[in-house]
Amino acid sequence: MITRFAPSPTGPLHLGHAYSALLAHDMARSAGGTFLLRIEDIDQSRARPEWEAQIYDDLEWLGITWDTPVMRQSDRLGSYRDVLKQMWWDGLLYACSCNRRDIQEAASAPQEGAVNYGPDGIIYPGTCRNSVTDRDHYPSEPPPDKALRLDWSTFPKGALEGLSFQETGSGNDEKHRVDLDHLVRNVGDVVLARREMGTSYHLSVVLDDAAQGVTHVVRGEDLFDATHIHVALQAGMGLPTPVYNHHRLIRDNDGKRLAKRDDARAISKYRTDGASPNDIRALIGLTKS
Ligand code: GLU
């Protein structure tokens, strides 16, 4: 078993992160497996070395040990680019120059009906896809100054049939079907490379989980919809699909989800207030086995 914790160094780790990390860590350790760390720092405008240092420090304090090497997404931009190039040459991607406002306007055009939202925001109405006239005459390299979107219809049909993933944990093991038509309608052409990043969350997570050999992904239930996208991408790219455990979200006293800016719930704040790692476990309902 190989599990992982994949924080973004864009703010302090809070109770929700501790829950994810401890669940994944304990799952691997109790199975004699491997627990890996991945620093998800593709958003270089928000990632900070001091947050990364704080992540290691908080995890160690919590009693979490990880196997090495630690993967850092900013070291993998070349690999992402290589995959994107191949997908571009295979005619799976198209360049998109729409900004948020263009998408909002195109999606609200009278012929489009109501504006629909998916897990990635407004469902892209396909403006730039429709303007691609000849895929055989694409420039030889994907343009670096544009976003790259996946046209689901170009993925080999057979690869995307009968997809599902296995959910585990909390006593509710079940299989979830991943329906391509649903994805096309409810997610649209997913962005695999953002203009300013050269990759995207979805592409990087799928490639990195495969590169790290992750067999069990433990993460919050807020990413359940994203998992459907990831499973379809894995199938289209011939990568294995891990087992998933989407855990409950840790909420504040008002029942709201914790966010990065909820410094009141930062692990570092509990530490300065004198809490012990076991106090943190108790707070999130995880007693040491
Ligand atoms: N980097 C993501 C986050 O901090 C986690 C993504 C994942 O676990 O797949 O929310």
Residues whose N, C-alpha, C, O or C-beta is under 5 A from the ligand:
A	BS01	LIG	A6 P7 S8 E40 V205 V218 R219
